[in-house]
Amino acid sequence: MVLFLDAGTTCQSVVAHLGARKNLTVVTNNFYVVTSLFTHPHIQVIHTGGTVNPSSGSSEGRIAADAIKGVNIDLFFLSTGTWNMDRGVTTPSMDKVEIKLAALQASTSCFLLADSTKFGTVSKFQVAAIEKLDAVVTDEQLPQEMQENIRDLGVAVHAARFGQRSFS
C-alpha cells in the first residue's frame, strides 16, 4: 500500500500506527513524518522535496507537487486548519493547495483528518469540496447534525473520542 501523509500534527499522529505494517510506502511532504519513520526501516519513505516551510516543517509548491504526480497513491491522509460544508477544505497558501491537489489527483481514496475546532472556518484558497472526500476522521465534538450532513454527501464520518487533547 502507498499512503500520502500531509503536513500537520494530525497526520503525524498516524505514524504511531504504521510500525507493524508490511509492504508499505509512505509519501510525505512532512519532515517530522520522515524522521519519525527512521525507526521503521521496513517502511519505504519518499519525501517530496520542494520549497521548505519552516513553520510547518514541510515542503510545498510546484516541485513537491510534481514529485507526487509520478506516484500511484492508495490513500491520502489530508490535513487542514480550515473546513466547512459550503467551501469544503481550504488553506491560506497557494503552495499548499498545489501539493494537496496533486496528492488528491494521484490518490484512489482521500481521508480528511481534522478536528472539530477547525470546522466552520474558511481560508483563502479552496482545496476540495467535502463530497470529493471518501471519509472525514474527526473528533466526537463535531455536531451530530454536521456529521449527518457530511454522510448525506456520500462521505463516511469517523468520529473518535480524544478527550481533552486536540489531534490537530
C-alpha positions in Angstrom: 0.0 0.0 0.0 1.1 3.5 -0.7 0.0 6.3 1.7 0.4 10.0 1.4 0.6 11.8 4.8 0.1 15.5 4.5 1.9 18.1 6.6 0.5 18.8 10.1 0.4 17.2 13.5 -2.8 15.3 12.9 -1.2 13.4 10.0 2.0 13.0 12.1 -0.1 11.1 14.7 -0.8 8.4 12.1 2.9 7.4 12.1 2.5 5.7 15.5 0.0 3.2 13.9 2.2 2.2 11.0 5.1 0.4 12.6 3.7 -3.1 12.3 2.7 -2.7 8.7 4.4 -4.6 5.9 4.8 -3.7 2.3 4.1 -0.1 3.0 5.4 3.1 1.3 4.8 6.4 2.9 5.0 9.5 0.7 5.0 12.8 2.5 6.0 16.4 2.4 6.4 16.5 6.2 9.9 16.4 7.6 8.6 15.2 11.0 6.9 12.2 9.4 10.1 11.3 7.6 12.3 11.4 10.8 9.6 9.5 12.8 9.8 6.7 10.3 13.6 6.4 10.6 12.9 3.8 13.4 10.9 1.7 10.9 13.4 0.8 8.2 10.9 -1.8 6.7 8.7 1.1 5.6 9.8 2.8 2.4 9.6 6.6 2.7 9.5 9.1 -0.2 9.8 12.8 0.6 8.5 15.2 -2.0 11.1 17.9 -1.7 10.1 21.3 -2.7 10.1 24.7 -1.1 10.6 24.4 2.7 8.1 25.9 5.0 9.9 26.1 8.4 6.7 27.0 10.3 5.1 23.6 9.4 8.2 21.5 9.0 7.1 20.6 5.5 7.7 21.2 1.8 5.2 22.7 -0.6 4.9 24.2 -4.1 5.4 23.1 -7.6 8.5 20.9 -7.1 6.7 18.9 -4.3 3.5 18.6 -6.4 5.5 17.4 -9.4 7.1 14.7 -7.3 3.7 13.3 -6.3 2.4 13.2 -9.9 4.6 10.2 -10.6 3.3 8.1 -7.7 0.1 6.0 -7.5 -1.2 6.6 -4.0 -3.8 4.3 -2.5 -4.8 6.5 0.5 -4.2 10.2 1.0 -4.5 11.5 4.6 -5.3 15.2 4.0 -4.9 17.7 6.8 -6.3 21.3 7.1 -6.7 24.1 9.5 -10.0 25.2 7.9 -13.0 23.3 6.6 -16.8 23.7 6.3 -19.8 22.4 4.5 -20.1 25.3 1.9 -16.4 25.8 1.0 -15.0 22.4 1.8 -11.3 22.1 2.7 -9.4 25.4 2.4 -5.9 26.6 3.1 -4.2 30.0 3.3 -1.4 29.3 0.8 -1.5 28.6 -2.9 1.7 26.5 -2.5 -0.2 24.2 -0.1 -3.1 23.9 -2.5 -0.7 22.8 -5.2 0.6 19.8 -3.2 -2.8 18.9 -1.8 -4.4 18.9 -5.2 -1.5 16.8 -6.7 -2.0 14.2 -3.9 -5.7 14.2 -4.3 -5.4 13.6 -8.0 -2.8 10.8 -7.5 -4.9 9.0 -4.9 -7.5 6.3 -5.0 -9.0 7.4 -1.7 -8.8 10.6 0.4 -9.5 10.8 4.2 -9.6 14.3 5.8 -8.1 14.3 9.2 -9.3 17.4 11.0 -10.6 18.1 14.5 -14.0 19.8 15.1 -12.4 23.0 16.3 -11.4 23.7 12.7 -14.9 23.1 11.3 -16.8 26.1 10.2 -13.8 28.1 9.3 -12.6 29.2 5.8 -9.2 30.2 4.4 -8.3 32.0 1.2 -7.9 29.0 -1.2 -10.2 26.0 -1.8 -8.6 22.6 -2.0 -11.7 20.3 -2.4 -15.4 20.2 -1.7 -16.4 17.8 1.1 -18.1 15.5 -1.4 -14.8 14.9 -3.1 -13.5 13.1 0.0 -14.1 9.4 0.8 -14.1 10.0 4.6 -13.7 12.5 7.3 -11.9 11.5 10.5 -12.7 14.0 13.3 -13.5 14.0 17.0 -16.9 13.4 18.5 -17.3 17.1 19.3 -18.4 17.7 15.7 -22.1 18.2 16.0 -24.2 15.2 15.1 -26.2 17.3 12.5 -22.9 18.2 10.7 -21.8 14.5 10.7 -25.2 13.6 9.1 -24.9 16.4 6.6 -21.5 15.0 5.6 -22.8 11.5 5.4 -25.7 12.8 3.2 -23.0 13.8 0.7 -21.9 10.2 0.5 -18.8 10.7 2.7 -18.1 8.4 5.6 -17.6 10.1 9.0 -15.5 8.6 11.7 -15.8 10.5 15.0 -13.2 9.4 17.6 -13.0 10.2 21.3 -9.9 12.1 22.1 -10.8 13.5 25.5 -9.3 17.0 26.1 -6.5 16.5 23.7 -6.9 18.0 20.2 -5.4 15.9 17.5 -4.9 18.9 15.2 
